[in-house]
């Protein structure tokens, strides 16, 4: 067990797991540092944790703690400075013209759940999430209360649900928890559009950051994150900013994932 003191003064107990299969990299072992699950956190406490590399999955707050790997790099977007590239501008213009959006509190919706299952089977059929795409696991992962404020941003095309972006509202930003969308609409780049909408909402709510979770240079599924610029990466001690044209690969030191 470890003890961590937040900027708020709160003391938290942390626990490290044994080695397990990495969820991001094939043939890689990982360890995870968890905040004591008996502690009920609020948005302010989670803000302090996310600012030093933690993430939320359901009611669990965690950070990688691998002994021989520092591939997971927490990243966030300073939304006031964000400038879309040409591809992102085209994606916004194409989708904003006919896709409507609405945000509401985290609550179970059968229509959302059906799209979630469809998305997992199409995009992550070989992963552990698709193996347990039950209603119970969906509720635990995205819907059940955890102490903070979670919103579901839904996207519709002609009244038909085509995407859902699960987003935590924090004092200093929005945190993109998970996004799923209609895999048949590949040409619309809905994943990118959802991030662009979260950026727009963070700007409207006057929150300075959109937290995108972990970026891993060797993971094809995470390449999209580095296309949003400027981007900031946590190096274990501070957030470092990278403008367009500056590569993240090989630029970061230890992420500090193994320390608390």
C-alpha positions as CSV (number, residue, x, y, z in Angstrom):
1,X,0.0,0.0,0.0
2,X,1.1,3.6,-0.7
3,X,-0.2,6.9,0.5
4,X,-0.7,9.9,-1.7
5,X,-1.5,13.5,-0.5
6,X,-3.6,15.5,-3.0
7,X,-3.3,19.3,-3.5
8,X,-6.6,19.5,-1.6
9,X,-4.9,18.0,1.5
10,X,-6.8,14.7,1.2
11,X,-4.8,11.6,1.9
12,X,-5.5,8.6,-0.3
13,X,-4.4,4.9,0.0
14,X,-3.1,3.4,-3.2
15,X,-2.8,-0.3,-4.1
16,X,-0.6,-1.9,-6.9
17,X,-1.9,-4.9,-8.7
18,X,0.2,-7.9,-9.7
19,X,1.2,-8.3,-13.3
20,X,-1.5,-8.8,-15.8
21,X,-1.9,-8.7,-19.6
22,X,-1.6,-5.1,-20.9
23,X,-4.9,-3.8,-22.4
24,X,-3.0,-1.7,-24.9
25,X,0.1,-3.5,-26.1
26,X,0.2,-7.2,-27.3
27,X,2.4,-9.6,-25.4
28,X,3.1,-7.0,-22.8
29,X,2.7,-7.3,-19.0
30,X,1.3,-4.4,-17.0
31,X,0.7,-3.4,-13.4
32,X,-1.9,-0.9,-12.3
33,X,-2.0,1.6,-9.3
34,X,-5.6,1.9,-7.9
35,X,-7.0,4.5,-5.5
36,X,-8.6,2.7,-2.6
37,X,-12.1,1.9,-4.0
38,X,-13.7,2.4,-0.6
39,X,-12.9,6.1,-0.8
40,X,-15.7,8.2,-2.4
41,X,-14.2,10.9,-4.6
42,X,-15.8,14.0,-5.9
43,X,-15.0,16.1,-9.0
44,X,-12.5,18.3,-7.1
45,X,-10.5,15.2,-5.8
46,X,-10.6,13.6,-9.2
47,X,-9.3,16.8,-10.8
48,X,-6.3,16.6,-8.6
49,X,-5.7,13.0,-9.6
50,X,-6.2,13.4,-13.3
51,X,-3.7,16.3,-13.3
52,X,-1.0,13.8,-12.3
53,X,-1.9,11.1,-14.7
54,X,-4.8,9.1,-13.3
55,X,-7.9,8.0,-15.2
56,X,-11.3,6.7,-14.3
57,X,-13.0,3.4,-15.4
58,X,-16.3,3.1,-13.7
59,X,-15.9,3.7,-10.0
60,X,-12.1,2.8,-10.2
61,X,-9.5,5.5,-10.4
62,X,-6.2,4.1,-11.7
63,X,-2.8,4.9,-13.2
64,X,-0.3,2.5,-14.9
65,X,2.5,1.4,-12.6
66,X,4.6,-0.8,-14.9
67,X,8.1,-1.5,-13.8
68,X,9.8,-1.7,-17.2
69,X,7.5,0.3,-19.5
70,X,6.6,4.0,-19.6
71,X,4.5,3.8,-22.9
72,X,1.3,5.3,-21.4
73,X,1.5,9.1,-21.6
74,X,-1.4,11.2,-20.2
75,X,-2.4,13.9,-22.7
76,X,-4.8,16.8,-22.6
77,X,-5.8,19.6,-25.0
78,X,-5.7,23.3,-24.1
79,X,-8.9,24.1,-25.8
80,X,-8.6,27.9,-26.1
81,X,-5.5,27.4,-28.2
82,X,-6.8,24.6,-30.3
83,X,-6.5,25.0,-34.1
84,X,-8.1,22.3,-36.3
85,X,-6.1,21.0,-39.2
86,X,-7.6,20.7,-42.7
87,X,-9.0,17.2,-42.2
88,X,-10.6,18.2,-38.9
89,X,-12.2,21.2,-40.4
90,X,-13.7,19.0,-43.2
91,X,-14.9,16.5,-40.6
92,X,-16.6,19.3,-38.6
93,X,-18.2,20.9,-41.6
94,X,-19.6,17.7,-42.9
95,X,-21.1,16.4,-39.7
96,X,-22.2,19.7,-38.1
97,X,-24.4,20.3,-41.1
98,X,-26.8,17.4,-40.4
99,X,-25.9,15.8,-37.1
100,X,-27.7,17.1,-34.0
101,X,-26.4,16.7,-30.5
102,X,-27.8,16.7,-27.0
103,X,-26.2,16.1,-23.6
104,X,-27.9,14.6,-20.5
105,X,-27.0,13.0,-17.2
106,X,-25.5,9.5,-17.1
107,X,-28.5,7.2,-17.2
108,X,-29.1,3.8,-18.8
109,X,-30.7,3.9,-22.3
110,X,-31.4,0.7,-24.2
111,X,-30.7,2.6,-27.5
112,X,-27.3,3.7,-26.3
113,X,-26.5,0.2,-25.1
114,X,-27.4,-1.4,-28.4
115,X,-25.0,1.0,-30.2
116,X,-22.3,0.3,-27.7
117,X,-22.6,-3.5,-28.4
118,X,-22.6,-2.9,-32.1
119,X,-19.5,-0.7,-31.8
120,X,-17.5,-3.2,-29.7
121,X,-18.3,-6.1,-32.1
122,X,-17.2,-4.1,-35.1
123,X,-14.1,-2.3,-33.7
124,X,-12.9,-4.4,-30.8
125,X,-14.2,-7.9,-31.5
126,X,-10.9,-9.4,-30.4
127,X,-10.7,-7.5,-27.1
128,X,-11.9,-8.3,-23.6
129,X,-14.6,-5.6,-23.6
130,X,-16.4,-7.3,-26.5
131,X,-16.2,-10.6,-24.6
132,X,-18.2,-9.1,-21.7
133,X,-20.4,-6.6,-23.5
134,X,-23.3,-7.3,-21.0
135,X,-25.7,-4.7,-19.7
136,X,-24.2,-5.1,-16.2
137,X,-20.6,-4.4,-17.4
138,X,-21.8,-1.5,-19.5
139,X,-23.6,0.0,-16.4
140,X,-20.5,-0.4,-14.2
141,X,-18.2,1.0,-16.8
142,X,-20.1,4.1,-18.0
143,X,-23.4,4.7,-16.1
144,X,-23.1,3.9,-12.4
145,X,-22.5,6.9,-10.1
146,X,-18.9,7.5,-8.9
147,X,-19.1,10.8,-7.0
148,X,-18.6,13.2,-9.9
149,X,-20.6,14.7,-12.7
150,X,-20.8,12.6,-15.9
151,X,-22.7,13.6,-19.0
152,X,-23.7,11.6,-22.1
153,X,-23.4,13.6,-25.3
154,X,-25.5,11.8,-27.9
155,X,-25.4,12.5,-31.7
156,X,-28.2,11.9,-34.1
157,X,-28.4,11.8,-37.9
158,X,-32.0,12.2,-39.1
159,X,-33.2,11.2,-35.7
160,X,-31.1,8.0,-35.6
161,X,-28.6,7.6,-32.9
162,X,-25.1,7.5,-34.4
163,X,-22.8,8.3,-31.5
164,X,-22.4,8.7,-27.7
165,X,-19.5,10.5,-26.0
166,X,-19.3,9.8,-22.2
167,X,-17.7,12.8,-20.6
168,X,-16.8,13.8,-17.1
169,X,-17.2,17.5,-16.2
170,X,-14.4,18.7,-13.9
171,X,-13.5,22.1,-12.4
172,X,-10.7,22.6,-14.9
173,X,-11.9,20.7,-17.9
174,X,-13.8,17.9,-19.6
175,X,-12.5,14.3,-19.5
176,X,-13.3,12.1,-22.5
177,X,-14.2,8.8,-20.7
178,X,-15.3,6.7,-23.7
179,X,-16.9,7.3,-27.1
180,X,-18.8,4.8,-29.3
181,X,-20.4,5.4,-32.6
182,X,-22.0,3.7,-35.7
183,X,-19.2,1.8,-37.3
184,X,-21.0,1.7,-40.6
185,X,-20.5,5.5,-41.0
186,X,-16.7,5.2,-41.3
187,X,-16.4,8.0,-43.9
188,X,-17.8,10.5,-41.4
189,X,-14.9,10.1,-39.0
190,X,-17.4,10.2,-36.1
191,X,-14.7,9.6,-33.5
192,X,-12.9,12.8,-34.5
193,X,-16.2,14.7,-34.7
194,X,-17.0,13.7,-31.1
195,X,-13.6,15.0,-29.9
196,X,-14.2,18.2,-31.8
197,X,-17.6,18.6,-30.1
198,X,-16.1,18.0,-26.7
199,X,-13.5,20.7,-27.4
200,X,-16.3,23.1,-28.5
201,X,-18.3,22.3,-25.3
202,X,-15.3,22.8,-23.1
203,X,-14.8,26.2,-24.7
204,X,-18.5,27.1,-24.2
205,X,-18.3,26.0,-20.5
206,X,-15.0,28.0,-20.1
207,X,-13.1,24.9,-19.1
208,X,-9.4,25.2,-20.1
209,X,-8.7,21.5,-20.9
210,X,-10.1,18.4,-22.6
211,X,-8.4,15.3,-21.1
212,X,-8.0,12.5,-23.7
213,X,-6.5,9.8,-21.4
214,X,-3.4,7.9,-22.4
215,X,-1.5,8.2,-25.6
216,X,0.8,5.3,-26.7
217,X,3.0,5.8,-29.7
218,X,3.0,2.0,-30.6
219,X,-0.9,1.8,-30.4
220,X,-2.6,2.4,-33.8
221,X,-5.9,3.0,-31.9
222,X,-4.4,6.1,-30.2
223,X,-2.7,7.8,-33.2
224,X,-5.7,10.1,-33.6
225,X,-4.9,11.9,-30.3
226,X,-1.7,13.4,-31.5
227,X,-3.4,15.0,-34.5
228,X,-5.1,17.5,-32.2
229,X,-2.7,20.4,-31.5
230,X,-1.5,22.0,-29.4
231,X,-1.4,19.0,-27.1
232,X,0.0,18.7,-23.6
233,X,1.7,15.6,-22.2
234,X,2.3,14.7,-18.6
235,X,6.0,13.7,-18.0
236,X,5.6,12.7,-14.4
237,X,6.4,16.2,-13.0
238,X,4.7,18.7,-15.3
239,X,2.6,19.1,-18.4
240,X,4.7,19.7,-21.5
241,X,3.2,21.4,-24.6
242,X,3.7,20.3,-28.1
243,X,2.7,22.4,-31.1
244,X,1.8,21.2,-34.6
245,X,4.9,19.8,-36.2
246,X,6.5,18.7,-32.9
247,X,6.5,14.9,-32.5
248,X,5.6,13.3,-29.3
249,X,7.5,10.1,-30.1
250,X,10.7,9.9,-28.2
251,X,10.2,13.4,-26.7
252,X,9.0,12.4,-23.3
253,X,10.9,11.2,-20.3
254,X,9.5,8.8,-17.7
255,X,5.8,9.4,-17.2
256,X,6.1,8.8,-13.5
257,X,3.5,6.1,-13.8
258,X,5.3,3.9,-11.2
259,X,5.4,6.5,-8.5
260,X,2.9,8.3,-6.3
